[in-house]
Amino acid sequence: MNDSVPPFRRIAAELAARITAGELLPGDRVPSTRVVMREWGVALATAAKALDLLRQQGLVETHPGAGTVVRAPVHGPRRTPATAPTLTRARITAAAIKLADAEGLDAVTMRRLATDLGTGPMSLYRHLAGKDELVHLMMRRVFGSHPLPAPAPPGWRARLTAVSRIQWAIYRAHPWLPELVSITRPRLIPEAMAHTEWTLAALAGLGLGRAERVREAVTIPAFVRGVALSHAAELQASKDTGLSATEWWQAQEQEIMVHLESGRYPCLSTMDSSAVEDLDGLFEHGLTRHLDGLAARLRLAP
């Protein structure tokens, strides 16, 4: 298509082609304005104009609380229960995880899921009591999809490293999850309970008292979750502001320098933003230092 064509028209034409080709069927959600912004690298106004053009062309329609979906033709086949994939708890759970990963847990509603799955909201209630049960299934599915290694690696340190890295990978892949995990009021998620059992088993026989073992089994995952919460907050901030962490620091540079050059923060002035921008490195640093401390403690254990 000619470069002289406005970007919003090019985007609308590409989406229209997907609809015509059957890649997007009646009832399917079309990319949101944020997704269009990210995939095509355009501004919010351009993304909104592209979707508005599709509405004017009668290809899509917007439903409150459900987003913009492909409009069913006046004459032509519609998705029907007979042709749609069978609705199951597993399929609903998978769709909910996909939605939460893309847009956050707040986006997961029965109405929105029904739209994504091409069915009515009441159909979901034949399989689930409500969102609480769905969230429980989502957590079980996510933890269960990242199994602990079998056989376990030899040595307490290798085992604690393995379980911590698995938890970090889970949280990185599913940023909505850390907010749901609690050390004071834990949900009864068998697949997550297996992580605690694994950690306690790794600490057994090291000469630590029962209370100290329990504190270790709580402290290590609490550290992993804490860094993961920072990761989730950074993702949300990037979405809200449109700025990466590096871009945010650059935007704040002038104000930051006013404070650092005042002479009141001689140690802080030697820092740069790289340490806090690399959360993977921060996680590995914190885990290594904690395990180093535990190793030193074990050498002193009676």
C-alpha positions as CSV (number, residue, x, y, z in Angstrom):
1,M,0.0,0.0,0.0
2,N,1.2,3.5,-0.9
3,D,3.1,5.4,1.9
4,S,1.0,8.4,1.1
5,V,-2.0,6.6,2.6
6,P,-2.5,7.8,6.2
7,P,-1.3,5.3,8.8
8,F,-4.8,4.8,10.4
9,R,-6.2,3.8,7.0
10,R,-3.3,1.3,6.4
11,I,-3.9,-0.2,9.9
12,A,-7.7,-0.4,9.2
13,A,-7.0,-2.1,5.9
14,E,-4.8,-4.7,7.5
15,L,-7.4,-5.5,10.1
16,A,-10.1,-5.6,7.5
17,A,-8.1,-8.1,5.5
18,R,-7.8,-10.4,8.6
19,I,-11.5,-10.3,9.0
20,T,-12.1,-11.0,5.3
21,A,-9.7,-13.9,5.4
22,G,-11.4,-15.4,8.4
23,E,-8.5,-14.9,10.8
24,L,-10.9,-12.9,12.9
25,L,-14.4,-14.4,13.1
26,P,-17.7,-12.8,14.2
27,G,-17.5,-12.2,18.0
28,D,-13.7,-12.2,18.1
29,R,-12.1,-9.3,19.8
30,V,-10.0,-7.1,17.5
31,P,-6.8,-5.6,18.9
32,S,-7.4,-2.8,21.4
33,T,-6.0,0.7,20.9
34,R,-3.1,-0.1,23.2
35,V,-2.3,-3.3,21.2
36,V,-2.5,-1.4,17.9
37,M,-0.2,1.3,19.4
38,R,2.3,-1.4,20.3
39,E,2.1,-3.5,17.2
40,W,2.1,-0.7,14.6
41,G,4.1,1.8,16.6
42,V,1.6,4.6,16.3
43,A,0.1,7.2,18.7
44,L,-3.1,6.6,20.6
45,A,-5.1,9.0,18.3
46,T,-4.0,7.0,15.2
47,A,-5.0,3.7,16.8
48,A,-8.4,5.1,17.8
49,K,-9.0,6.4,14.3
50,A,-8.2,3.0,12.7
51,L,-10.7,1.2,14.9
52,D,-13.3,4.0,14.3
53,L,-12.9,3.5,10.6
54,L,-13.6,-0.2,10.9
55,R,-16.8,0.7,12.9
56,Q,-17.8,3.1,10.1
57,Q,-17.3,0.3,7.6
58,G,-19.6,-1.9,9.6
59,L,-16.9,-4.5,10.2
60,V,-16.7,-4.2,14.0
61,E,-18.9,-3.1,16.9
62,T,-18.2,-2.0,20.5
63,H,-19.9,-3.6,23.5
64,P,-19.6,-1.9,26.9
65,G,-17.3,-3.9,29.2
66,A,-16.4,-6.3,26.4
67,G,-14.4,-4.2,23.9
68,T,-14.5,-4.1,20.1
69,V,-15.4,-7.3,18.4
70,V,-15.9,-8.4,14.8
71,R,-19.5,-7.7,13.8
72,A,-21.6,-10.6,12.4
73,P,-22.7,-10.1,8.9
74,V,-26.4,-9.4,8.3
75,H,-26.5,-12.4,5.9
76,G,-24.0,-15.1,6.5
77,P,-22.9,-17.7,9.0
78,R,-22.6,-16.9,12.7
79,R,-20.6,-18.8,15.3
80,T,-22.9,-21.2,16.9
81,P,-22.5,-23.6,19.8
82,A,-22.5,-26.4,17.2
83,T,-19.5,-25.1,15.4
84,A,-17.6,-23.5,18.3
85,P,-15.0,-25.4,20.3
86,T,-16.4,-27.2,23.3
87,L,-16.5,-25.0,26.4
88,T,-14.6,-26.6,29.3
89,R,-13.1,-25.4,32.6
90,A,-9.7,-25.9,31.1
91,R,-10.5,-23.8,28.1
92,I,-12.0,-21.0,30.2
93,T,-9.0,-21.0,32.5
94,A,-6.5,-20.8,29.6
95,A,-8.4,-17.9,28.1
96,A,-8.5,-16.1,31.4
97,I,-4.7,-16.6,31.9
98,K,-4.1,-15.2,28.4
99,L,-6.2,-12.2,29.0
100,A,-4.7,-11.5,32.4
101,D,-1.2,-11.8,31.0
102,A,-2.0,-9.2,28.3
103,E,-4.2,-6.8,30.1
104,G,-4.1,-7.5,33.9
105,L,-6.4,-9.4,36.2
106,D,-8.9,-6.6,36.4
107,A,-9.7,-7.2,32.7
108,V,-10.8,-10.8,33.5
109,T,-14.6,-10.6,33.8
110,M,-17.1,-13.2,32.9
111,R,-18.6,-10.9,30.3
112,R,-15.2,-10.3,28.7
113,L,-14.3,-13.9,28.7
114,A,-17.6,-14.9,27.2
115,T,-16.9,-12.5,24.3
116,D,-13.4,-13.8,23.8
117,L,-14.7,-17.4,23.8
118,G,-17.6,-16.6,21.5
119,T,-20.3,-17.5,24.0
120,G,-22.7,-16.0,26.5
121,P,-21.7,-15.0,30.0
122,M,-24.2,-17.5,31.5
123,S,-22.6,-20.3,29.7
124,L,-19.5,-19.8,31.8
125,Y,-21.5,-20.2,35.0
126,R,-22.3,-23.7,34.0
127,H,-18.6,-24.5,34.6
128,L,-17.6,-22.1,37.3
129,A,-19.2,-20.6,40.4
130,G,-17.6,-17.2,39.7
131,K,-14.4,-15.2,39.4
132,D,-13.0,-16.5,42.8
133,E,-13.1,-20.1,41.6
134,L,-11.6,-19.0,38.2
135,V,-8.7,-17.2,39.9
136,H,-8.0,-20.4,42.0
137,L,-7.9,-22.4,38.8
138,M,-5.7,-19.9,37.1
139,M,-3.2,-20.1,39.9
140,R,-3.2,-23.8,39.9
141,R,-2.7,-23.9,36.1
142,V,0.2,-21.5,36.2
143,F,2.1,-23.1,39.0
144,G,1.4,-26.6,37.6
145,S,2.8,-25.6,34.2
146,H,6.2,-24.9,35.7
147,P,7.0,-28.2,37.5
148,L,9.8,-28.6,39.9
149,P,12.8,-30.6,38.6
150,A,12.7,-34.4,39.1
151,P,14.9,-35.7,40.3
152,A,15.8,-32.8,42.6
153,P,19.4,-31.4,42.1
154,P,21.9,-32.5,44.8
155,G,22.5,-30.2,47.7
156,W,20.4,-27.7,49.6
157,R,21.8,-24.7,47.7
158,A,21.1,-26.1,44.3
159,R,17.5,-27.0,45.4
160,L,16.8,-23.5,46.8
161,T,18.2,-21.9,43.8
162,A,16.0,-24.0,41.5
163,V,12.8,-23.4,43.3
164,S,13.5,-19.6,43.5
165,R,14.3,-19.3,39.8
166,I,11.1,-21.2,38.9
167,Q,9.0,-18.9,41.0
168,W,10.8,-15.9,39.4
169,A,10.1,-17.3,35.9
170,I,6.4,-17.8,36.8
171,Y,6.0,-14.2,38.1
172,R,7.8,-12.8,35.1
173,A,5.5,-14.7,32.7
174,H,2.4,-13.8,34.7
175,P,2.8,-10.3,36.3
176,W,-0.8,-10.4,37.8
177,L,0.2,-13.4,40.0
178,P,2.5,-11.9,42.7
179,E,-0.4,-9.7,44.0
180,L,-2.4,-12.9,44.7
181,V,0.3,-14.6,46.7
182,S,0.4,-14.0,50.4
183,I,2.7,-15.3,53.1
184,T,0.3,-14.4,55.9
185,R,-2.9,-15.7,54.4
186,P,-1.9,-18.1,51.7
187,R,-4.4,-19.6,49.3
188,L,-4.6,-23.4,49.3
189,I,-3.0,-24.0,46.0
190,P,-1.6,-27.6,46.0
191,E,0.9,-26.8,43.2
192,A,2.2,-23.8,45.1
193,M,2.2,-25.7,48.4
194,A,4.6,-28.2,46.7
195,H,7.1,-25.3,46.4
196,T,7.0,-24.8,50.2
197,E,7.3,-28.6,50.8
198,W,10.3,-28.7,48.4
199,T,12.0,-25.7,50.3
200,L,11.4,-27.3,53.7
201,A,12.8,-30.6,52.5
202,A,15.9,-28.8,51.1
203,L,16.5,-27.2,54.6
204,A,16.0,-30.5,56.5
205,G,19.0,-32.0,58.1
206,L,21.1,-28.9,58.0
207,G,21.2,-28.4,61.8
208,L,18.7,-25.5,61.8
209,G,15.9,-25.5,64.4
210,R,12.3,-25.9,63.3
211,A,11.4,-22.2,63.7
212,E,14.5,-21.1,61.7
213,R,13.7,-23.6,58.9
214,V,10.1,-22.2,58.7
215,R,11.4,-18.6,58.6
216,E,13.8,-19.5,55.8
217,A,11.0,-21.3,53.9
218,V,8.9,-18.1,54.1
219,T,11.7,-15.5,53.7
220,I,13.1,-16.8,50.4
221,P,9.8,-16.9,48.4
222,A,8.9,-13.5,50.0
223,F,12.1,-12.0,48.5
224,V,11.3,-13.5,45.1
225,R,7.7,-12.1,45.3
226,G,9.0,-8.7,46.4
227,V,11.2,-8.3,43.3
228,A,8.3,-9.6,41.2
229,L,6.0,-7.0,42.5
230,S,8.5,-4.3,41.4
231,H,8.5,-6.0,38.0
232,A,4.7,-5.9,37.8
233,A,4.6,-2.3,38.9
234,E,7.2,-1.3,36.3
235,L,5.1,-3.0,33.5
236,Q,2.0,-1.1,34.6
237,A,3.9,2.2,34.8
238,S,5.3,1.6,31.3
239,K,1.7,1.1,30.0
240,D,0.3,4.1,31.9
241,T,3.1,6.5,30.9
242,G,4.3,5.1,27.6
243,L,7.8,5.4,28.9
244,S,10.3,2.6,29.5
245,A,12.3,2.7,32.7
246,T,15.3,4.1,30.9
247,E,13.2,6.8,29.3
248,W,11.6,7.7,32.6
249,W,15.1,8.1,34.2
250,Q,16.1,10.3,31.3
251,A,13.0,12.5,31.7
252,Q,13.8,12.9,35.4
253,E,17.5,13.5,34.9
254,Q,17.5,17.3,35.4
255,E,15.5,17.2,38.6
256,I,17.6,14.3,40.0
257,M,20.9,16.1,39.3
258,V,19.7,19.2,41.3
259,H,19.5,16.9,44.3
260,L,22.6,14.9,43.7
261,E,24.8,18.0,43.0
262,S,23.7,19.6,46.2
263,G,26.4,17.6,48.1
264,R,24.0,16.1,50.5
265,Y,24.1,12.7,48.9
266,P,27.7,11.9,48.1
267,C,27.2,8.1,48.1
268,L,23.9,8.2,46.3
269,S,25.4,10.4,43.6
270,T,27.7,7.5,42.6
271,M,24.7,5.3,41.6
272,D,23.2,5.0,38.1
273,S,19.9,3.6,37.1
274,S,21.2,0.3,35.6
275,A,21.0,-1.5,38.9
276,V,17.3,-1.0,39.3
277,E,16.5,-1.3,35.6
278,D,17.9,-4.9,35.5
279,L,15.5,-6.7,37.7
280,D,16.7,-10.1,36.6
281,G,20.2,-9.1,37.8
282,L,18.7,-7.7,41.0
283,F,16.9,-11.0,41.6
284,E,20.0,-13.1,41.0
285,H,22.1,-10.8,43.2
286,G,19.6,-10.9,46.1
287,L,19.2,-14.7,45.9
288,T,23.0,-15.3,45.8
289,R,23.7,-13.0,48.7
290,H,20.9,-14.6,50.8
291,L,22.2,-18.1,50.1
292,D,25.7,-16.9,50.9
293,G,24.5,-15.7,54.3
294,L,22.7,-19.0,54.9
295,A,25.9,-20.9,54.0
296,A,27.8,-18.9,56.6
297,R,25.1,-19.5,59.1
298,L,25.3,-23.3,58.5
299,R,29.1,-23.2,59.1
300,L,28.4,-21.7,62.6
301,A,25.4,-24.0,63.3
302,P,26.0,-26.2,66.4
